[in-house]
């Protein structure tokens, strides 16, 4: 269901309710960090994602597994919220709800999400340079980076912020040179 229109239509009101709860207790960033951790957990464990999405698994089993997996690492309001999702048969949308919550949090905090594709892992200095460049281009207060490694880039980075793409990769530069040379003949 990840990324489907149906999923986002259901996830949005739940994410807004979670944001409202977090704002009323001044824990928006804490819940956001917990959502990031849950998304990472679901990304790393296809088995967990399949388990909580399974209609044949009993709710009490889902509650027990989620309580065990999440441990005491998440805020108790978020834990209660997730248990409510289990009870309502909506835990299948947990991933979409967390993603939607993070999108709402970025709006509230004037943060942009930058999807950075690089040929190798970015050093702290490179990461800081990318963040500074994105801040100057977007006038955002802060930047959240999602990194993807693509060794075919040879070097440099491709940065996607919203619908804008900044291609500063060697592959992109070679492609532009190739196009300009093709136009000469």
C-alpha positions as YAML, in Angstrom:
chain: A
units: angstrom
residues:
- id: 1
  name: UNK
  ca: [0.00, 0.00, 0.00]
- id: 2
  name: UNK
  ca: [3.04, 2.21, 0.26]
- id: 3
  name: UNK
  ca: [2.67, 5.41, -1.72]
- id: 4
  name: UNK
  ca: [-0.82, 4.73, -3.05]
- id: 5
  name: UNK
  ca: [-3.39, 7.51, -3.24]
- id: 6
  name: UNK
  ca: [-5.81, 5.46, -1.13]
- id: 7
  name: UNK
  ca: [-3.15, 5.02, 1.52]
- id: 8
  name: UNK
  ca: [-2.34, 8.73, 1.68]
- id: 9
  name: UNK
  ca: [-6.04, 9.66, 1.88]
- id: 10
  name: UNK
  ca: [-6.41, 7.47, 4.95]
- id: 11
  name: UNK
  ca: [-3.03, 8.40, 6.44]
- id: 12
  name: UNK
  ca: [-3.48, 12.17, 6.29]
- id: 13
  name: UNK
  ca: [-6.24, 12.57, 8.91]
- id: 14
  name: UNK
  ca: [-4.38, 10.21, 11.28]
- id: 15
  name: UNK
  ca: [-1.14, 12.13, 10.76]
- id: 16
  name: UNK
  ca: [-2.95, 15.41, 11.39]
- id: 17
  name: UNK
  ca: [-4.47, 14.00, 14.58]
- id: 18
  name: UNK
  ca: [-1.03, 12.85, 15.70]
- id: 19
  name: UNK
  ca: [0.40, 16.30, 14.90]
- id: 20
  name: UNK
  ca: [-2.38, 17.96, 16.88]
- id: 21
  name: UNK
  ca: [-1.65, 15.72, 19.86]
- id: 22
  name: UNK
  ca: [2.10, 16.38, 19.57]
- id: 23
  name: UNK
  ca: [1.61, 20.15, 19.28]
- id: 24
  name: UNK
  ca: [-0.67, 20.25, 22.32]
- id: 25
  name: UNK
  ca: [2.08, 18.62, 24.39]
- id: 26
  name: UNK
  ca: [5.01, 20.41, 22.67]
- id: 27
  name: UNK
  ca: [6.58, 17.13, 21.51]
- id: 28
  name: UNK
  ca: [6.40, 17.51, 17.71]
- id: 29
  name: UNK
  ca: [10.13, 16.96, 17.17]
- id: 30
  name: UNK
  ca: [10.28, 14.03, 19.57]
- id: 31
  name: UNK
  ca: [7.38, 12.31, 17.81]
- id: 32
  name: UNK
  ca: [9.05, 13.13, 14.49]
- id: 33
  name: UNK
  ca: [12.24, 11.39, 15.58]
- id: 34
  name: UNK
  ca: [10.20, 8.40, 16.73]
- id: 35
  name: UNK
  ca: [8.44, 8.32, 13.33]
- id: 36
  name: UNK
  ca: [11.82, 8.35, 11.57]
- id: 37
  name: UNK
  ca: [12.93, 5.41, 13.71]
- id: 38
  name: UNK
  ca: [9.72, 3.50, 12.97]
- id: 39
  name: UNK
  ca: [10.14, 4.11, 9.23]
- id: 40
  name: UNK
  ca: [13.73, 2.86, 9.42]
- id: 41
  name: UNK
  ca: [12.57, -0.20, 11.35]
- id: 42
  name: UNK
  ca: [9.87, -0.97, 8.77]
- id: 43
  name: UNK
  ca: [12.33, -0.41, 5.92]
- id: 44
  name: UNK
  ca: [14.85, -2.78, 7.50]
- id: 45
  name: UNK
  ca: [12.33, -5.49, 8.38]
- id: 46
  name: UNK
  ca: [10.08, -6.63, 5.56]
- id: 47
  name: UNK
  ca: [8.88, -9.38, 7.92]
- id: 48
  name: UNK
  ca: [7.60, -6.85, 10.47]
- id: 49
  name: UNK
  ca: [5.87, -4.87, 7.74]
- id: 50
  name: UNK
  ca: [4.22, -8.03, 6.42]
- id: 51
  name: UNK
  ca: [3.23, -9.13, 9.94]
- id: 52
  name: UNK
  ca: [1.48, -5.91, 10.92]
- id: 53
  name: UNK
  ca: [-0.19, -5.70, 7.51]
- id: 54
  name: UNK
  ca: [-1.51, -9.25, 7.63]
- id: 55
  name: UNK
  ca: [-5.30, -9.48, 8.02]
- id: 56
  name: UNK
  ca: [-5.00, -13.00, 9.49]
- id: 57
  name: UNK
  ca: [-2.85, -11.97, 12.45]
- id: 58
  name: UNK
  ca: [-4.78, -11.23, 15.62]
- id: 59
  name: UNK
  ca: [-4.71, -7.68, 16.98]
- id: 60
  name: UNK
  ca: [-3.40, -8.85, 20.35]
- id: 61
  name: UNK
  ca: [-0.47, -10.54, 18.57]
- id: 62
  name: UNK
  ca: [0.24, -7.34, 16.63]
- id: 63
  name: UNK
  ca: [0.09, -5.31, 19.85]
- id: 64
  name: UNK
  ca: [2.48, -7.70, 21.61]
- id: 65
  name: UNK
  ca: [5.00, -7.73, 18.76]
- id: 66
  name: UNK
  ca: [4.89, -3.96, 18.31]
- id: 67
  name: UNK
  ca: [5.31, -3.41, 22.05]
- id: 68
  name: UNK
  ca: [8.29, -5.77, 22.09]
- id: 69
  name: UNK
  ca: [9.89, -4.31, 18.94]
- id: 70
  name: UNK
  ca: [9.34, -0.67, 19.86]
- id: 71
  name: UNK
  ca: [10.37, -1.19, 23.46]
- id: 72
  name: UNK
  ca: [10.48, 1.92, 25.62]
- id: 73
  name: UNK
  ca: [12.23, 3.87, 22.87]
- id: 74
  name: UNK
  ca: [9.16, 5.76, 21.66]
- id: 75
  name: UNK
  ca: [7.03, 8.35, 23.40]
- id: 76
  name: UNK
  ca: [4.06, 6.82, 25.23]
- id: 77
  name: UNK
  ca: [1.61, 9.02, 23.30]
- id: 78
  name: UNK
  ca: [2.89, 7.57, 20.03]
- id: 79
  name: UNK
  ca: [2.78, 4.04, 21.46]
- id: 80
  name: UNK
  ca: [-0.87, 4.57, 22.48]
- id: 81
  name: UNK
  ca: [-1.60, 6.02, 19.03]
- id: 82
  name: UNK
  ca: [-0.09, 2.95, 17.34]
- id: 83
  name: UNK
  ca: [-2.12, 0.63, 19.59]
- id: 84
  name: UNK
  ca: [-5.24, 2.56, 18.60]
- id: 85
  name: UNK
  ca: [-4.30, 1.98, 14.95]
- id: 86
  name: UNK
  ca: [-4.07, -1.75, 15.68]
- id: 87
  name: UNK
  ca: [-7.47, -1.75, 17.40]
- id: 88
  name: UNK
  ca: [-9.08, 0.15, 14.50]
- id: 89
  name: UNK
  ca: [-7.49, -2.13, 11.89]
- id: 90
  name: UNK
  ca: [-5.47, 0.78, 10.50]
- id: 91
  name: UNK
  ca: [-1.96, -0.26, 11.52]
- id: 92
  name: UNK
  ca: [-1.40, -1.28, 7.90]
- id: 93
  name: UNK
  ca: [-1.15, 2.47, 7.25]
- id: 94
  name: UNK
  ca: [1.51, 3.09, 9.94]
- id: 95
  name: UNK
  ca: [4.25, 3.70, 7.40]
- id: 96
  name: UNK
  ca: [2.15, 6.17, 5.39]
- id: 97
  name: UNK
  ca: [1.01, 7.92, 8.59]
- id: 98
  name: UNK
  ca: [4.62, 8.36, 9.77]
- id: 99
  name: UNK
  ca: [5.65, 9.70, 6.36]
- id: 100
  name: UNK
  ca: [2.71, 12.11, 6.33]
- id: 101
  name: UNK
  ca: [3.47, 13.22, 9.90]
- id: 102
  name: UNK
  ca: [7.05, 14.01, 8.89]
- id: 103
  name: UNK
  ca: [5.77, 16.02, 5.91]
- id: 104
  name: UNK
  ca: [3.54, 18.02, 8.28]
- id: 105
  name: UNK
  ca: [6.44, 18.48, 10.68]
- id: 106
  name: UNK
  ca: [8.62, 19.84, 7.86]
- id: 107
  name: UNK
  ca: [5.92, 22.43, 7.07]
- id: 108
  name: UNK
  ca: [5.60, 23.47, 10.71]
- id: 109
  name: UNK
  ca: [9.37, 23.82, 11.16]
- id: 110
  name: UNK
  ca: [10.12, 25.31, 7.70]
- id: 111
  name: UNK
  ca: [12.28, 22.31, 6.86]
- id: 112
  name: UNK
  ca: [12.81, 20.94, 3.37]
- id: 113
  name: UNK
  ca: [13.46, 17.33, 2.51]
- id: 114
  name: UNK
  ca: [16.39, 16.96, 0.14]
- id: 115
  name: UNK
  ca: [16.93, 13.63, -1.58]
- id: 116
  name: UNK
  ca: [20.66, 13.48, -2.23]
- id: 117
  name: UNK
  ca: [22.14, 10.86, -4.54]
- id: 118
  name: UNK
  ca: [25.92, 10.57, -4.34]
- id: 119
  name: UNK
  ca: [28.55, 8.18, -5.70]
- id: 120
  name: UNK
  ca: [29.84, 7.52, -2.17]
- id: 121
  name: UNK
  ca: [28.77, 8.24, 1.39]
- id: 122
  name: UNK
  ca: [28.96, 11.98, 2.14]
- id: 123
  name: UNK
  ca: [31.52, 13.17, 4.67]
- id: 124
  name: UNK
  ca: [30.37, 15.54, 7.43]
- id: 125
  name: UNK
  ca: [31.97, 18.45, 5.57]
- id: 126
  name: UNK
  ca: [30.22, 17.53, 2.30]
- id: 127
  name: UNK
  ca: [26.93, 17.04, 4.13]
- id: 128
  name: UNK
  ca: [27.25, 20.48, 5.74]
- id: 129
  name: UNK
  ca: [28.07, 22.04, 2.33]
- id: 130
  name: UNK
  ca: [24.99, 20.41, 0.76]
- id: 131
  name: UNK
  ca: [22.77, 21.62, 3.62]
- id: 132
  name: UNK
  ca: [24.14, 25.17, 3.35]
- id: 133
  name: UNK
  ca: [23.60, 25.21, -0.42]
- id: 134
  name: UNK
  ca: [20.03, 23.92, -0.08]
- id: 135
  name: UNK
  ca: [19.26, 26.50, 2.61]
- id: 136
  name: UNK
  ca: [20.48, 29.29, 0.35]
- id: 137
  name: UNK
  ca: [18.49, 27.98, -2.62]
- id: 138
  name: UNK
  ca: [15.23, 27.37, -0.75]
- id: 139
  name: UNK
  ca: [15.37, 29.85, 2.14]
- id: 140
  name: UNK
  ca: [14.41, 26.98, 4.45]
- id: 141
  name: UNK
  ca: [15.19, 27.21, 8.12]
- id: 142
  name: UNK
  ca: [16.56, 23.67, 8.17]
- id: 143
  name: UNK
  ca: [17.20, 20.75, 5.83]
- id: 144
  name: UNK
  ca: [16.49, 17.06, 6.25]
- id: 145
  name: UNK
  ca: [18.65, 14.88, 4.01]
- id: 146
  name: UNK
  ca: [17.73, 11.46, 2.67]
- id: 147
  name: UNK
  ca: [20.85, 9.95, 1.08]
- id: 148
  name: UNK
  ca: [21.04, 7.33, -1.64]
- id: 149
  name: UNK
  ca: [24.30, 5.89, -2.99]
- id: 150
  name: UNK
  ca: [24.70, 5.37, -6.76]
- id: 151
  name: UNK
  ca: [28.24, 4.37, -7.80]
- id: 152
  name: UNK
  ca: [27.30, 5.04, -11.46]
- id: 153
  name: UNK
  ca: [27.46, 8.78, -10.77]
- id: 154
  name: UNK
  ca: [31.28, 8.54, -10.81]
- id: 155
  name: UNK
  ca: [31.42, 11.62, -8.55]
- id: 156
  name: UNK
  ca: [29.42, 14.62, -7.38]
- id: 157
  name: UNK
  ca: [25.80, 14.67, -6.27]
- id: 158
  name: UNK
  ca: [22.25, 14.96, -7.53]
- id: 159
  name: UNK
  ca: [19.98, 16.90, -5.18]
- id: 160
  name: UNK
  ca: [16.20, 16.76, -5.44]
- id: 161
  name: UNK
  ca: [14.13, 19.21, -3.39]
- id: 162
  name: UNK
  ca: [10.45, 18.93, -4.18]
- id: 163
  name: UNK
  ca: [10.18, 19.09, -7.97]
- id: 164
  name: UNK
  ca: [13.56, 20.81, -8.42]
- id: 165
  name: UNK
  ca: [16.59, 18.74, -9.38]
- id: 166
  name: UNK
  ca: [20.16, 20.02, -9.13]
- id: 167
  name: UNK
  ca: [22.52, 17.71, -11.01]
- id: 168
  name: UNK
  ca: [26.12, 18.34, -9.96]
- id: 169
  name: UNK
  ca: [27.31, 14.83, -10.79]
- id: 170
  name: UNK
  ca: [30.12, 13.95, -13.17]
- id: 171
  name: UNK
  ca: [27.69, 11.78, -15.11]
- id: 172
  name: UNK
  ca: [25.36, 14.80, -15.51]
- id: 173
  name: UNK
  ca: [28.26, 17.04, -16.58]
- id: 174
  name: UNK
  ca: [29.38, 14.45, -19.15]
- id: 175
  name: UNK
  ca: [25.81, 14.19, -20.45]
- id: 176
  name: UNK
  ca: [25.61, 18.00, -20.82]
- id: 177
  name: UNK
  ca: [28.94, 18.06, -22.66]
- id: 178
  name: UNK
  ca: [27.75, 15.26, -24.92]
- id: 179
  name: UNK
  ca: [24.55, 17.18, -25.74]
- id: 180
  name: UNK
  ca: [26.44, 20.41, -26.43]
- id: 181
  name: UNK
  ca: [28.96, 18.60, -28.66]
- id: 182
  name: UNK
  ca: [26.12, 16.88, -30.50]
- id: 183
  name: UNK
  ca: [24.61, 20.29, -31.18]
- id: 184
  name: UNK
  ca: [27.88, 21.58, -32.74]
- id: 185
  name: UNK
  ca: [27.92, 19.22, -35.73]
...
